[in-house]
Amino acid sequence: MAKLRELSGTDEQVLGDEELLRMALPAIRNDYKAAETYRYRPGPKLNCPVHVFTGTEDPMVTEDEAAAWADHTTGAHSLDIYPGGHFYLIHHQVPILRAVSERLADA
């Protein structure tokens, strides 16, 4: 719960709703477990574009970490950085959807 509050993307009304939390917490815990137990295994680089989106204030991913995805492809790559934290997507839906649509159209 403290981590959810720290990321500032979950409304306090949601965090205060015991029934909703009972339904959502198993999935949230599994997301954290997957992230914590994942171990990268080197392999061949991808041969496709990699387009990365991140927020300037995301406590989970630095801009350097986001940019490092370029190292995993021989194809084109880009990094789009938006103002905001871990939930920057909420405040930038229109430009992000436009960018994704343009990149899919190019593919």
C-alpha positions as CSV (number, residue, x, y, z in Angstrom):
1,M,0.0,0.0,0.0
2,A,2.8,2.4,0.8
3,K,4.4,1.7,-2.6
4,L,1.1,2.5,-4.4
5,R,0.8,5.7,-2.5
6,E,4.4,6.6,-3.3
7,L,3.8,6.2,-7.0
8,S,0.9,8.7,-6.8
9,G,-1.3,7.0,-9.4
10,T,-4.0,5.5,-7.3
11,D,-6.8,7.6,-6.0
12,E,-7.1,7.6,-2.2
13,Q,-10.8,6.6,-2.5
14,V,-9.6,3.4,-4.2
15,L,-7.0,2.8,-1.5
16,G,-9.6,3.2,1.1
17,D,-12.1,0.8,-0.4
18,E,-11.5,-2.6,1.3
19,E,-13.7,-4.6,-1.2
20,L,-12.0,-3.1,-4.2
21,L,-8.5,-3.6,-2.8
22,R,-9.4,-7.3,-2.0
23,M,-10.1,-7.7,-5.7
24,A,-7.1,-5.7,-7.0
25,L,-4.3,-6.6,-4.6
26,P,-3.7,-10.1,-5.9
27,A,-3.0,-8.8,-9.4
28,I,-0.9,-5.9,-8.1
29,R,1.2,-8.3,-6.0
30,N,1.7,-10.6,-8.9
31,D,3.0,-7.6,-11.0
32,Y,5.5,-6.8,-8.3
33,K,6.5,-10.4,-8.0
34,A,7.1,-10.7,-11.7
35,A,9.2,-7.6,-11.7
36,E,11.2,-8.6,-8.7
37,T,11.9,-12.1,-9.8
38,Y,12.6,-11.5,-13.5
39,R,16.2,-12.1,-14.5
40,Y,17.5,-11.0,-17.9
41,R,19.1,-13.6,-20.0
42,P,21.3,-12.3,-22.8
43,G,20.3,-13.4,-26.3
44,P,20.2,-12.2,-29.9
45,K,19.1,-8.6,-30.5
46,L,15.6,-8.0,-31.8
47,N,15.3,-7.0,-35.4
48,C,12.4,-4.7,-35.0
49,P,11.8,-1.1,-33.9
50,V,11.7,-0.4,-30.2
51,H,9.9,2.7,-29.1
52,V,10.1,3.6,-25.4
53,F,7.9,6.0,-23.4
54,T,8.8,7.2,-19.9
55,G,8.0,9.9,-17.4
56,T,10.6,12.5,-16.2
57,E,9.9,11.8,-12.6
58,D,9.2,8.1,-12.6
59,P,10.8,6.6,-9.5
60,M,10.8,3.1,-11.0
61,V,12.7,3.9,-14.3
62,T,15.4,6.4,-14.9
63,E,15.8,8.1,-18.3
64,D,19.1,6.2,-18.8
65,E,17.4,2.9,-18.1
66,A,14.6,3.7,-20.5
67,A,17.1,4.7,-23.2
68,A,19.0,1.4,-22.7
69,W,16.2,-0.5,-24.5
70,A,17.9,0.7,-27.7
71,D,20.7,-1.7,-26.9
72,H,18.3,-4.6,-27.5
73,T,17.5,-4.1,-31.1
74,T,19.2,-3.7,-34.5
75,G,16.2,-1.8,-35.7
76,A,15.1,1.7,-35.2
77,H,14.6,3.0,-31.7
78,S,13.2,6.1,-30.1
79,L,12.6,7.5,-26.6
80,D,9.7,9.8,-25.8
81,I,9.9,11.5,-22.4
82,Y,6.8,13.1,-20.9
83,P,6.5,15.2,-17.8
84,G,5.3,13.2,-14.8
85,G,5.9,10.2,-12.6
86,H,5.2,6.5,-12.9
87,F,1.6,7.3,-14.1
88,Y,2.5,9.9,-16.7
89,L,0.3,8.1,-19.1
90,I,-2.8,9.3,-17.4
91,H,-2.0,13.0,-18.2
92,H,-0.7,12.5,-21.7
93,Q,-3.1,10.0,-23.3
94,V,-3.7,11.9,-26.5
95,P,-0.1,12.5,-27.5
96,I,1.0,9.0,-26.5
97,L,-1.9,7.4,-28.4
98,R,-1.0,9.6,-31.4
99,A,2.7,8.5,-31.2
100,V,1.8,4.8,-30.9
101,S,-0.7,5.1,-33.8
102,E,2.0,6.8,-36.0
103,R,4.6,4.2,-35.2
104,L,2.2,1.3,-35.9
105,A,1.2,2.9,-39.2
106,D,4.9,3.2,-40.1
107,A,5.4,-0.5,-39.4
